[in-house]
Amino acid sequence: MSDIFFPLAVFFAAVFTNNILLTNYLGMCSFLSVSKELETSAGLGIAVTFVMAVTTALNWLVYEFVLVPFQLEYLRFIVFIIVIAAFVQLIEMIIERYSEGLYFALGIFLPLITVNCAILGASLFMVIREYTFMTSFFFGLGSGLGWFLAILAMAGIRQRLRTAKIPAGLEGPGISLVIAGFMAMAFMGFNGMITIS
Amino acid sequence: MNIQKQQAMRNVLVALSPLCLAAIYLFGWRFVAVLAVVGASGLLSEWLMARRYQVKVTESVFVSCVLFALSLPPGIPLWMAALGIAFGIVFGKMVFGGFGKNVFNPAITARAFVYISFGVPMTARFINPQIALNWFPAGFGTWLTGADSVSAATPMATGAVPHLNLLLGFTSGSFGETSALLIILGGAYIIYKKAANWKIVAGSLLSFLVLQTILWAAGHPNAHDPLYALLSGSFLLGAFFMITDPISSSQSTDMGRWIYGILFGLLTVAIRVFSNWAEGVTFAILLANMFGPLFDHYLKQAKAKKKAAAKAKTGGAA
């Protein structure tokens, strides 16, 4: 595949064939706990997409220009988490200052994102797969959108199930995991559509 | 056992019966055994779950069983068929609270389950009725047509079966997917009886043909000509009988029905042409099922908003 289109291929792969949630099972905790309502899931999904796209790019810069020159690659776990946390904190402050409405709409989700393992996962994948800067950004954006899509579908399903008489032992997380399993099964259909190393 | 009567489901069963007869004619008596095993296993799982959780056994379970049996390849081991439908009924339907609440079509979850779990028996052991006995009497009267002529190649893979054979069903494939003509007739019947909605079917057929024509014209090596693609594989069976299921599809608005059908058609073509799988119908249905509730929610919301706006307008004028 030519170099110009590679970031785009990675983007689509991250949304569909290599969906970070449904094929790598990252970011499960907030996926299961925040998917009760459509509106809140959409809010969290947007926030995750934004943060993932930017932090993956930021972490790429930090990795290439700080960690690699000083041979500190082994610190990447800690450094990536610090970058993500600092970025989220910064965004929170900026949003609070300039858009109170959005701040209250996002509420607890912004700080929650710091501990979403999918975000750290995207940064680590980018290192393992040796992506370039552009590719990393599109990978982060695609992974975020894929996560967004998955939580939106899950919230839609759970909202529909609100009146359903679910067996007592399966209520809540149980049925959500069953649904997540079916969603992952459905996403297996995209297998092999785009191959990224 | 008390089984709740459902007229719509009976209509679907009537529409499926020619397909069952065709399966016996084309592939032999083994279909009866598969159907019996699937029916018994499906009914037993539904009954056990229904008894434990105080819901009713409904006639929809028979439709799921027949559809699942029809979607299996003729050489399928019986225990796999039994396991598949038990999974489909228990995890595809009963854990959601039984009939009316299932998010995914039970027959197709069953099929996806066996498709993923047992790849070889599901994809590499198709049987060509033509090889053994030709058009008449095809496989009629035998146990399993040409059981020694097992081949991996369905018309989806080879692309070299005459169109007429595909239309009439004299080709290899799953029990019930080969005869396009009977599927269309049965489909027309359930649409006429209003057990299936024509908008979903029309949306899926149109989008399927459009995307397939584009890819074929662009010369993609995996894209057969549109008519061939339409008649081969299980697309028609899915479009008429599976995505039109009144529960798991997006059925609360007309717009939702169109989008739902179109999504199914496009996904089928995309998965067939671009992915590792030869057939995309199973996954396309699951994906459409998965996003159905979203369409329902947002379209209903938009409709309510429009209504409120119109009301406010007329109220203001008066």
Interface residues (C-beta under 8 A of the other chain):
Chain A: L38 L152 A153 G156 I157 Q159 R160 L161 T163 A164 K165 I166 P167 L170 I175 V178 I179 F182 M183 M185 A186 F187 M188 G189 F190 N191 G192 M193 I194
Chain B: R52 Y53 V55 F91 G92 M94 V95 F96 G97 G98 K101 V103 F104 T109 A112 F113 I116 L267 A270 I271 F274 S275 N276 W277 G280 T282 F283 A284 L286 L287 N289 M290 F291 G292 P293 L294 D296 H297
